[in-house]
C-alpha cells in the first residue's frame, strides 16, 4: 500500500477537527437572562442578555421582574431556570423547568420527556405534566399553590421534601392525577392550607396511583378523592379533611392509613386491603355500599348507610 502524503494527513486532521467543532457548537446550549430593561414583553430583544429573544433551544434564566409571554400563545422553550420574579405565559411548553423561587402563572405544560424540579416558589393558573414527563418536589421549602391553582399530572410526581401549601382566598388548590399517572411520596411532610375558606383537593382518577414509600409520617389537610389506587407501604398517612372515594386503599404490615378529620364517604366497591392498620380518629366514615376491608382500628365513629 502506498503511504499517505503529509498533505493528505493534514487534510484529514483538519477535516476531523472541523467536524468536532461543528458538533460542539451545534450542541452547546445558549443561556438567555431576563433583564426587563425595556418593558415586560418576552419578545422584546432589549429585555434579554445577551441581546435578542431566546431561541427555542436556549435555557432562560429569570431572577427577578415580570416577563410576560402571554401574547405569544403556544410556544416551546427548552429550559427555564426560575429563581425569582413572575413568569406569565399561556401555552408555554418547557422541557426542563428548574424552579427555586418566583412564580409561574398562566396555562402551561411540562412536555413529554420533560422534567420540573420544584424547590420552592409559587404556582398560579394551570400547569400540566404530560405523559412521560416527571416532576420532582425537592428540598424542605414549602411549595405554594396560589388561589385556585391547578396541577394536572399525566406523568409521574416524586415528592421528597417540603409541604404542599394551598393559598385559598379565591379558590382551592387542586392536584389532579389522571389515569396512568403516579404520585410517589418518598418524603414530604404534608399538605396544608393558609388563609381563606377553601381546602385543597388531592384527586386520584381511576387508573392513577398514590404510593407512600417513606417511613416518615405525612398529614394531609386537603380533601381526598380516590377513584384509583392509594398504597401506604411505610409509616403513617393521615388524611385530615374528609373526601369521597370509590377506589382501592392498601396498607403494608406496620403501616397505617388514618382518616383523622372531616367526613370521608366511601362508595360501594371501595376496598381497604392489606396487613396494615386502617384507623378512624375523631371523624366520621360513611359507607354508601359494601366496603371490603382487611383490618380496622376505629376509635372514632363508623357510620354505615344502606
N, C-alpha and C positions, 0 to 999 in steps of 0.2 A: 504493500500500500504506500502510495506517495505521501510523505509527511506534509501537513498543512503549513502554509507560509505564516510568518509572523503577522502579516497584514490580515490574513483570514481569521487568525485567533483574536486579534484586536477587534475586528468587526463583530465576532461572536460575543465577546465580552461586553462590548458597547451595547449590542442589541439586548442582551440579558439584563444589563443594568437599567436600560431604559424601560424594559418591561416591568422590572421590580418597582421602579419609582412610580410608574403609571398606576400600578396596582395599589401602592401605598397611598398615593394621593386620592385615588378613587374611593378607598375605604376609610380615609380619615374623616372624622366627624367634625362638622362645623359647630361652634358654640356661639350663640347669639344672646347677649344680655340686655334685658329691658332697662332703658333709662327714663323713658317718658319725658324726654326733654322738650318735645314739641306739644303733645297732647296725649290722649288715652287711646288713640286709634292703633290697633295692631298693625294695620297695613301701611302705616306711615314710616318710611325708611329712616326718618330722622329720630325715631324713638328707640333705635337699636344701636348697640355697639358690638361689633363693627357696623358701620352704616349699611342699611339695607334690610328689607323684610326677610326673616329667616326662611331658608329653603326647607322643603318638607323633610329632608333627612337631617336637619340640624337638631341639636339639643338646646332648648331655650331655657335661660336662667332668669327667674323672677325673684328679686329680693325685696322689692317694695313697689308701691304705686298701684295703679288700677288699669292694667292693659285690658282693652275691650275688643274682642274679635266677633261679637255677636252679629255684626253686619255682614260678615263673610259667609254665614251659613255653614254648610258642611265643608270641612277641610281636615287634612291629616297632618300630624306633626310627629316626628319620630320620638323625641324626648322632651319632657318638661320637668325642670327642677324648680319646684315651687317652695320657696323658703320664707316668703312674706308677701304682703300685698294681697290683692284680689284679682284673680283672672276670671273674666266673664266671657263665655263663648256659648254658641248654640249650634252644635254639630261638630265639635272637635272630636276627632278620633286619635288617640295617642297610644303609642306602643310602650313607652316607658315613662310613667309618671312617678317622680320621687317627691313626696310632699313632706316637708319638715316643718311647715308652718303655713301661714296665709290661708286663703280661702279660694275654693273652686266653685264657681257659680254658673248656672245655665243648665243646658241639657247636653250631656257629653258621654263619651264612650271610651272604655279601655278595649282596644281592638283585639281580635282573636290572636292568641300567642303573645299578647302583651302582659305587662306587669304594673301594678300600682303598689308602691311601698309607702304606707301611710304611717308616719312617725308622730305627727301632731298636726293641728290645724282644723279647718272647718270645711264642711261640705254643704253647699247651698244647691237648691234645684234638684236635678235628677242626674245620676251617674249610673251607667250600665256597664257591667263587667261581662263581656261577651263569652260565649262558649269557647273554651280553650285558653282563656285569659286567667290570670291569677292576681289576687290582692293579698298583701301581707300587712297586717296591723301589728306594728312592732314598736318597741320602747314602752316605758311606763307612763308616758304622757297620755292625757285624755284625747280622744278623737271626737269632734263635735259635729252633730247633725243639726244644722240651723232649722229655723221654723219650717216644718213641713218637708224637709229634705227627704229624698228617696234614693236608696241604693238598691239596684236590681242586679242580682247575682245569677248569671247563667254559667259561670265557670267554677272557680274554687277560691274561697277566702280562708286564709290561715291566720288565726288570731293568737298572737303570742304575748301581747303586753298591753297594759293600759285599760281604761274604761271606755265604753261607747256611751256618749252623752247626748241626750236629746234636749235641745233648747226649744221650748214649746209654747211660745206666746201665741202663734197663729196656726199651729197645726202640729201633728205628731211626727216624730221621726219614724221612718219606715225602712226596714231592711227585709227585702223580699227575696227568698231563694226559690228560683223557678225550677221546673222539672229538670233533673240531671245535674243540678248544682250541688256543691258540697260546701259546708261551713265547718271548719275544724277548729275547735277551741283547744289549742295546745298550750294555752296560758291565758292571759287576760284576767281581770278581776271582777268585772260585772258590767251591767247595763243600767244606766241611771238617767234621771231627768232633772232639769233645773228650770225654775220659773214657769209660770203659766199653769194650765189645767190639763194639758194633753199628755198622755202616756205613750211612749214609744211602742212600736209594733214590730215584733220579730215573726216572720211568716215563712213556714216551710210548705211549699206546694207539694202535691202528690208527685213522687219521684225525686224529691230533694232530700238531702241528708244533713243532719247535725251530728257531729262526733265530738264528745268531750273526752280528750285524751290526757289532760293534765290532772295531777293529783290534787292541785290547789282548789279550794272551794271557790265557786262562782255564784254570785247573787244577781239575778236579772229582774229589774223593776220595769221591764217592758212587757206588754201583753203578748202572750204566746198563741199563735195559730199553727198547729201542727197537723197537716194532712199528709205528711211524708213520713220520715223515719228519724227519730231522735234517740241517740245512744249515749249513755253515760258509762264510759269504760273505766273511769277512775275518779275518786274524790266525790264531792257533793255538788250538785247543781240545784240551786234554789230558784224557783220561778215565783215571783212575788207580786204579780199584778193581774192575775187571772188570765182568762183567754178562752178560746173554743178550739177543740181539737178532735180529729177523727182518725188519726194515723197510728203509728207504731211507736211505743216507748220501750226501750230495753235498758237494763242495768246489768253490769257485770258484778260478780261477787265482790263485796267490800265497797261498792259504790252506792250512791243514793240519789234519787230524784225526789225533791221536796217541793210540794205545792204549798207555799208558805205565805200567801197573801192573795186577796181578791177571790173571785169565783171562777173556777175552772170548769167549763162544760165539756164533757166527754161524750161525743156522739156514739150511737150504736156502731159496733165494729172496731172501736178503739181497742188496742191491745197494750197491756202493761206486762211485759215479759222479762225474764232473766232471773238471776240468783241474787241480785242486789235488793235494796230497800226502796219501796215507794211510800213516801210519808206525806201525810196531810197535817199541817201545823197551823192552827189559828185561821183557817179559811174554810171554804166550802167547795166540795167537788160534787157536781151534778152530773149524773149519768142518764142520758136520754134513751138508752137501749142497753143491750148486752155488752158489757165491757169485760174482756178476758184479762185476768191478772194472775201473776205468779205469787208474789209475796207482798203484803201490805202492812204497814205500821201506821195507825191513824189516830193520833191524839186529838185531831180536830174533828170536824163534822163531815160525814159522808152521807149525802142525800141521794137516794135512787128514785128516779122519776120514770114511771111507766113500766 
